[in-house]
Structures are given as C-alpha cells and as structure tokens.
Amino acid sequence: MYSREVLAERLQSALARLGPVYVSPQTELLDLWLHLSSQIQRFPRHLSQHVGGFVLTQSKLTRVVPVENAAMPDRSIIQWDKDDLDAMGLLKVDVLALGMLSAIRRCLDLISTQRGYTFLMQDIPAEDPATYEMICRADTVGTFQIESRAQMSMLPRLQPRCFYDLVIEVAIVRPGPIQGGMVHPYLRRRQGLEPVDYPGGLRAALERTLGVPIFQEQVMQIAMLAAGFSAGESDSLRRSMAAWKRKGGVHKFYDRMVGGMVERGYTQEFAQAIFKQIEGFGEYGFPESHAASFALLAYVSCWLKHHEPACYLAAMLNSQPMGFYAPAQLVQDAQRHDVQVHPVDVMHSDWDCTLEQMEQMGSDPDSGQQRASSNEIGL
C-alpha cells in the first residue's frame, strides 16, 4: 500500500505531464482525489464470476451471504470471494466440465455400435505398449493435455513408458516446475546423466520423482519431514501455492522453512535450493491427484486415437468446439493415419459425423477399413 505522500508525488507528476489544460496540482480537487484514492487502495479492481462455483448452505442462501444480480439475465452471484467463504466455513463446490469427457463418451458409443456390444472406458487395456510408443513419438495431436507444442516437445525427452510417467509428464510442463528449476534435473536423472541424490529422511517424499519435487503434495511432505511443519502449517503452505496469482505468497514461509531445515541438520545451501523449488509452485504447480486424473484421460484419448482413429476423429469433430487444434488440423492428422474423410453428401450425411464401411463407397470390400464421414462442407 502506498503512503499518502507517495500518492501525492505520483499524482502531481502525472498532472504536470497533462499540462495546464487539465486541473492544477494545487487545488482542493487534488486533496479530495488523494483522500478518495487512499480509501480505495487494495479494493478489487473488478468483479468476476466463477464459471462453475456453487455455494451450499443449510439455511436459505440469502440469509447467510450477500447476493446480487449478475450481468447475465436471471443469474445471481455471491458478493464474497472464495477466501471469504472459506473463512466463514461455508462449502464451495466447483462444478466444471471437460470437453474431452464428451468426446470420449461419443467415441465409446461409436465403438460399441460398430462392435455390437457395449465398450466402456474400463474396457480399454492398461499400459498398452503401442499406445506409449505413439506417445513417445509425440504423435498426440487431438489428445488430452499432451497435445500442446510444449508437451509434444517434452514427450520424446521424457519417454513415458507407464502410467506414472504420464502423471509426471502432465505435471512437469507447468509454470511451477519450470520456474522452480525441476524440469532439467528430473530429465537428467531419468536419462542416467545425473545421480539420483536426496537425503534419506526425504525418501518418502522424493523417491517416486527421482529426488525432484514436482507435485504440491511433495512440498507439503518436505515441509513436515524436513522443517517440522505441523499438518496445519503445511496446509497453509499448500494454500499459498494454490493462490498462484498472488505472487509472493510463498515467500512468507522462507524463514520458517529454511530455518527449520537447518535446525534439523540440513545444510543452508540445500534448504535454500529446496525453497527455491517451492517458490516455483507460486507460479502454478499441479497436485498429484489432479495430474493422475488428467493422465488417465490423456492415456484413454491416446489409446482411442491409436486403435480407433476413425471413431476418435468422428467423436472429436462432433464435440467441437474444444481442444487445442482446429477441426481442419484434426482431419489432416487423421488422414496421415489412413483415415479417409469425405465431404458432406446431401443424400447420405447425418447431422453429426458418422462412420461408414469402405465397401459402401465403392472401395475394396475385403479391407473392412472405416473412415469418418463429415457433414461439414470442405472437410
């Protein structure tokens, strides 16, 4: 917060640059301006609405929290933010949707129709080598989470070969691990170019990620094991990492963290290095549970793309708009995987993209190859 003197100095400088056509710095208006400006410091810059946040109360909501009309007709919002609600002990639930869930459901429905029996997500084989081969080649256009250029650049280097590798892949390409300097040490250790080294007392926290903290849960474990944090203190640390938009929130734990580690026999250098990595989580790091759930959808989408490319393309097109790539890019990628895509046909096309047998279009009847047929002109 700026003092009145600093505000006055900045305001006078700004008014001087505006010239005499505007208000003179030596007026009562300036005093009023300074008075009002000092009152609204640290006020919210603007109000925004959470896309899927709901508050649940036992009694009538309007008797517990202030409610106002939103800009959208017939929509109401609560004036308090999530921190206010948490301080009051109220339950806020985030109900969010993932477009990939709809695409996977549509793809499974198409597969079920083709096979003549119900095919569900749990029927997809786990740890399929061919799927991981595709992932390691970064052939992941149109899949979930690992389709961005940054993720595709990481995949050939990290070489995921099992589900937990995919969990790490999802989490490591985030601002937190990148800013905290975790990415290159992990890759070097994974490739055998650097020894896996960490204190024995931190084995429970760091063994699974080769001594490099990648997940928020690991930071909480380190704080408790190495610095003597209580469960409540480690949860406060987690909250500061979760509030990644408020930069500097983690730094208030520096003395407590580094001092606690030094008291327990860790070197100052090691303690500071650990805290530097923790500071990176202030730039947004993933919880391990979140990364695992995303990794599952990433694996499922990759399996479907590899083993059922036509069904997957049709489902993705029917789920638009979603994802990282435009429909034309998805079609081009599918064509590189031997999926034939036909344009709209006024006699045969349905509202959604559908699958047809090659023989129905005059192709080799013995191949049994399928392709997506789109109702979009120009595909």
N, C-alpha and C positions, 0 to 999 in steps of 0.2 A: 504494500500500500504506500502511495506517495504522500509525503507531507504537504501541508498547505503551501509552504514556501516553494517546494519543487513544482507543484501545480501552477503556482503563480508565475514562476520563471518560465515554464514551458508555454503557458498561455500567452504571456506577454510577448514571447519570441514569435509565436505563431501569428498574433495580431499585428505585430510590427511588419511581418512579411506581407500581410494583406494590404497594407497601405492605408492612407488617410481616408479612403472612400468607405472603409469599414469603421467599426467602433474604436474609439481611442482607448488605450490601455488604462488611462487614468479616469475612470468613471465608476459610478455606483454599480453599473451593469457588470463590470468586471468582478466586483466583490460578490455580487449575487451569483455570478457564474461559478466562482470559486467555491462558494458556500454549497451550491447545489451539486457541483462535481464531487466534492469531498463526501457528500452524503451517499452518492450512488456508486462509490468505489466498491468493487467486488460484487456488485449486483450481477445477475445473469445477463449476458449480452443479448440473448434472445431465448424464447421458449421453443422447445421442440417436443415432438410426440414420439414415444417408443412405438415401433411398428407392431409389437406383439405383447406388450406388458399388461398384465391384468392384476388387480389387487383384490384379494379375497378377505372379507371381514365377516364376523359372526352376526353383527347387527347391521342396520341399514348403512350403506357406504357413506351417504351424505351426512350422517351424524358423526362420522369418525374423521373424515378427511375433507378438505375443501375441493369442490368440484366446479368446473366452469365449462362453458360451451367451447368446443373446438371450432376451427375454421371450416371444417367439413360439416355439411348439414347433418343433423341427427347424430352427432358424435360428441361425446363429453370426455374431458380429460381431468386428471387429478393434478392440482397445482404443485404438489410436492414432488421432489425427485426421489430416486431410489435410496439415497442415503438418509433422507428424512424418514422414509417409510421404514427403513431398517432400524433407525434409532427408536422408532415408536413400536417396534416389534410386530409390524404388520407383514403379511405374507404377500410377496410379489412373485407372480409366475410369468415367465416369458414363453409365449406360445408362438414359435417360429416355424416356418415351412422351408423345406428344401426341394427345389425343383427336381433334383436327381432322384428323390424318392418316387415322384410321379413317373419319371422316365423309366426307372427300374420296374415299377409295377406294370406299366404298359408293355415293356419288353417281356416280362414273365408271362403276361397274358397272351402275347403273340406266340411265344414258345409253347405254351400249354395248348393253344389252338392247333398249332402245327403237329405237335406230338400226340395229341389225342388224350392226354392226361394232364392233371394239374402239376405244374412245375413251379415250385416256390423257391424263395431265396435260400432257405436252409438246404435245398437240394443241390446247390452249387458246391462242387468239391472244394475242400480247403487245400491250401498250399499246392496249387496246380503248377507244375514246373513250366509248362508252356506259357501260362499267364505271366509268370515272373520273368521269363525270357523277353516277352513283349515289353514289360515294364522297364527292364534294364536297358532296352534299346530306345527308351523314351518314345515309344510308339503309343502315345497316350492322348492324342487329340480327341476331345469329346468325352473324356473320362472325368471322374470326380476328384477335385483337389490337386491332382498331379498333372494337370493339363497346361498350366501356365508355362511361360518361357523359363522362368526361374526354376520351377520344379523340373522341367524337362532337361535343363542344364545339369541339375544335381543328380538325376537318376543314373546316368552312366557312371558317375563317380562313386555314388554310394552303393550301387548294385544291390537293391533289395532282393533277398532270396527267401524270406519268410515273412510272416505277418508282422512280427515285432519290428523288423527292418522297415516295413511300410509305415508303422506307427511313428518311428523316428523320422522317416522321410517327410511325413505330413507336418511334423512339429518343427523340424530344424530349419526349414526355409520360411522363417518368420523374423520380423524385426528384432525381437528379443534375443534369440540365439545369435543372430548376425551381429548386432551391436555389442553383445557380450563376448564376442570372440570365441564362440563354441564350435563353429562350423568346421574350420580348418583343422583344429586339434582332433576333432572326432574323426574326420576323414583320414587324417594321417594315421591315427591309431587303428582304424578299421582296415586300412591297407597295409598295416605292419611296418609303416615308416617311422613310427614313434612308439616308444614303450608305453604300455598302459600303467600309469602310476597315480596312486591316490593313497591317502592314509588308511590304515586298516580300520580305524574307527568309523570311517565313512563308507565302508563296503556296502552296507545295506542300502545306502542312498545312491551310490555311484557305479556299482558293479555293472548293472544292466546297460549303462550307456558309456562304458569304457572310461569311466572317471571324469566325464564331462557332463555337467548339469544341463539338461535340455528341457525338462518339464517343471512346472510350478511345484508339483508335489515333492520333487527332489530338493528344491530350495528350502521348503518347509522342513524336510528331514535333516538337511545340513544344519539349519538354524538350531534345531533341537539337539542333534547329536554333538555338534562341534562347538556351539556357542552357548548352550544351556538355556535356550529359549523354552518357555512353557508352551503348552499347546495353544493357549490363548494368544501369546505373543507371536507365535508362528502364523496363526490365522490372521493377525493384524498385518504381518508381512505379506501374506498372500493377498489380502485386500488392497494393499498399496500397489502390488504388482498388477492386480486386476484393473485398478484405476490408472491404466497406462496413459490416458490422455493428459493426466495431471503430472507433468514431468517433475521430477524431483521428489516424488512421494516416497521412493525407496530410500533416499539418501538419509532420511532422519534416523534410520536404523544403523548407520555406519558405526558409530561409537559402540553401540550395544553388540553388534555382530563381530566386528574386528576385535574389540576388547575382550569379548567372551571367548573367542577362539584362542587369543594369545594367552589368556589365563589358563586355558586347558592344554597348553603345550604346543600349539601350532605356531609356526613362525609368522612374523608380521607380514612377510612377503606373500606367503601362502594365503593368509587371511585376507589381505588386500586383493589378491588375484581372484579369490572366491567372490568377494563382494563386488568386484568389477563385473563379473559374470552375472551376479544377481541384479546389478543395476541395469543390465541389458533387458531384463524382463520388464522394466519400466517402459520399454518400447513395444511391448506386447509379445508375450510368450504363451504357449499352449499348456493347459492342464493335460496330464497324461490320459485321463479318461476321455477328454474331448478328442484328442488325437486318435485314440483307439477306435472310437465310434466313427470318425471320419475315415480312418484307414480301412475299416470294414466296407464302407460304401465305395471307397476307391478300388478295393480288390474286386468287389462284385461287379462294378462297372467295367473293369478291365477284363474280367473273365467273360462277361457278356459280349464285349467288343471283339474279343479274340475268337470265341467259339460260336457266337451267334451274331455275326456282323450285320446281316441284313435286318434281323429283328431289332438289333440295337439302334441302327440308323433310323428305322421307321419310328421307333419309340422316341428317339431324341427329336426328330422333326415334329412329331405330334405333341411334344411337350414345350415347344417354343412359345415365347421367348425364354431362354435360360442359358446358362453356361458361358464359357469364355469365347466360343467361336460362333461365327455366323452360320446359318444353315448351308450356304454355298460351300463353306470350308469343310463342314461335316460331310457333305456329299462328295467333295473331291477326295477327302481322306478315305471314305468308304470305297470309292471307285479304285483307289490304289490297293484295296484289299479284296478286289474281284467282286465287289457288289455292283450290280447293274441297276442304274436308276433311270426310270423312264419318265417323260413329262406327263402332264395331265392329259387324260383321254376323256372326252365328253361322253363316250359310250360306256366306259368301264370304271372310271375313277370314283372313289368314295370321297366323303368329306375329309377323312384322315388318310394318311399314308398307309398303304396296305402291302401285303406280301403276295406274290404270285409265283407259280411254278414256271420255270423257263419254257417248258413244253407248251404252255398256254400261249406263248408269244412266238411260237414257231422255231424255238431253239432246240438244241439236242435233247430229245425226250429222255435219254438214258442218264443225263448228268444229274437231274434232280436238283440243280442249283437254284437257289432262291435269290430274289432281289427285291429291293424296296421300290414301290410304285407310288409316286407322289402326286398329290392333287395341286401342287404348286407349279404354275407355268414357269418354264425356264430352268427347272432343276433337271 
